[in-house]
Amino acid sequence: MDALTLLLNRRSASRLTTPAPDSKALDTILQAGMRAPDHGALKPWHFVVMQNEGIERFSQLLHKAAVVNKLGADVEEKAKNAPFRAPLIIAVIAKVKSHPKVPEWEQVVAAGCCVQAMQMAALAQGFGGIWRSGSWTHDAVVRKGLGCGEHDQIVGFLYLGTPTLKAPATVSPADLTDFVTYF
Ligand SMILES: Cc1cc2nc3c(=O)[nH]c(=O)nc-3n(C[C@H](O)[C@H](O)[C@H](O)COP(=O)(O)O)c2cc1C
């Protein structure tokens, strides 16, 4: 698929199954993430890759967070099951550094660009994925479990795998009227 076709037709897939990207495809995905635009070459991000036992551990971590926060049986169950929605998850953490020219928001946006780049690299290799966040991104138990420092921000969890539903190949072009002005 050429780059413009990919960009113009990108869509998320929320229902994902095996096969997950293999180690070569995963390496390409991670390398694409590393090419995110990066003011000051700070590389202010970290990727936590979860597969197999990693998904089990993530499930236990979300469950623990729900228990610690006393969120009730329903949420505990939902938390436990959430990571099994895909065979591969990449948590993307903005490792925000103090810098005289690069404010925090730029570093968080750069980490967000990593997520987008990695989703595109997965799609380009025939896989599907969805960027998820939710209240877990701010949760102290989850943050500690994923190794976040005080100023780090979890910008998302990129769920990846093979889509179970076949989506239409093309997306209709957007009406730009309300979104674009020419100065
Ligand atoms: C920062 C961020 C967080 C998101 N969190 C969630 C989420 O927790 N759950 C969800 O269903 N979609 C979430 N989304 C939206 C999906 O990734 C996706 O863009 C949306 O389902 C629309 O589908 P599309 O990408 O095919 O247009 C998030 C998107 C962004 C940019």
Ligand as a Chemical Component Dictionary entry (heavy atoms), coordinates in Angstrom:
data_LIG
# 
_chem_comp.id                   LIG 
_chem_comp.type                 NON-POLYMER 
_chem_comp.pdbx_formal_charge   0 
_chem_comp.three_letter_code    LIG 
# 
loop_
_chem_comp_atom.comp_id 
_chem_comp_atom.atom_id 
_chem_comp_atom.alt_atom_id 
_chem_comp_atom.type_symbol 
_chem_comp_atom.charge 
_chem_comp_atom.model_Cartn_x 
_chem_comp_atom.model_Cartn_y 
_chem_comp_atom.model_Cartn_z 
_chem_comp_atom.pdbx_ordinal 
LIG C1  C1  C 0 -5.341  9.957 22.977 1  
LIG C2  C2  C 0 -6.413  9.028 22.475 2  
LIG C3  C3  C 0 -7.052  8.178 23.338 3  
LIG C4  C4  C 0 -8.065  7.334 22.907 4  
LIG N1  N1  N 0 -8.663  6.491 23.797 5  
LIG C5  C5  C 0 -9.631  5.653 23.378 6  
LIG C6  C6  C 0 -10.209 4.708 24.277 7  
LIG O1  O1  O 0 -9.848  4.607 25.440 8  
LIG N2  N2  N 0 -11.188 3.912 23.804 9  
LIG C7  C7  C 0 -11.623 3.983 22.502 10 
LIG O2  O2  O 0 -12.515 3.225 22.131 11 
LIG N3  N3  N 0 -11.059 4.842 21.631 12 
LIG C8  C8  C 0 -10.081 5.670 22.032 13 
LIG N4  N4  N 0 -9.504  6.541 21.139 14 
LIG C9  C9  C 0 -10.043 6.641 19.769 15 
LIG C10 C10 C 0 -9.612  5.493 18.879 16 
LIG O3  O3  O 0 -8.226  5.332 18.898 17 
LIG C11 C11 C 0 -10.084 5.724 17.426 18 
LIG O4  O4  O 0 -9.419  6.821 16.861 19 
LIG C12 C12 C 0 -11.576 5.911 17.319 20 
LIG O5  O5  O 0 -12.199 4.700 17.687 21 
LIG C13 C13 C 0 -12.045 6.320 15.912 22 
LIG O6  O6  O 0 -11.687 5.344 14.968 23 
LIG P1  P1  P 0 -10.801 5.701 13.698 24 
LIG O7  O7  O 0 -9.394  5.881 14.212 25 
LIG O8  O8  O 0 -10.985 4.529 12.794 26 
LIG O9  O9  O 0 -11.334 6.966 13.106 27 
LIG C14 C14 C 0 -8.453  7.364 21.549 28 
LIG C15 C15 C 0 -7.788  8.215 20.657 29 
LIG C16 C16 C 0 -6.777  9.031 21.100 30 
LIG C17 C17 C 0 -6.079  9.934 20.116 31 
# 
loop_
_chem_comp_bond.comp_id 
_chem_comp_bond.atom_id_1 
_chem_comp_bond.atom_id_2 
_chem_comp_bond.value_order 
_chem_comp_bond.pdbx_ordinal 
LIG C1  C2  SING 1  
LIG C2  C3  SING 2  
LIG C2  C16 DOUB 3  
LIG C3  C4  DOUB 4  
LIG C4  N1  SING 5  
LIG C4  C14 SING 6  
LIG N1  C5  DOUB 7  
LIG C5  C6  SING 8  
LIG C5  C8  SING 9  
LIG C6  O1  DOUB 10 
LIG C6  N2  SING 11 
LIG N2  C7  SING 12 
LIG C7  O2  DOUB 13 
LIG C7  N3  SING 14 
LIG N3  C8  DOUB 15 
LIG C8  N4  SING 16 
LIG N4  C9  SING 17 
LIG N4  C14 SING 18 
LIG C9  C10 SING 19 
LIG C10 O3  SING 20 
LIG C10 C11 SING 21 
LIG C11 O4  SING 22 
LIG C11 C12 SING 23 
LIG C12 O5  SING 24 
LIG C12 C13 SING 25 
LIG C13 O6  SING 26 
LIG O6  P1  SING 27 
LIG P1  O7  DOUB 28 
LIG P1  O8  SING 29 
LIG P1  O9  SING 30 
LIG C14 C15 DOUB 31 
LIG C15 C16 SING 32 
LIG C16 C17 SING 33 
# 
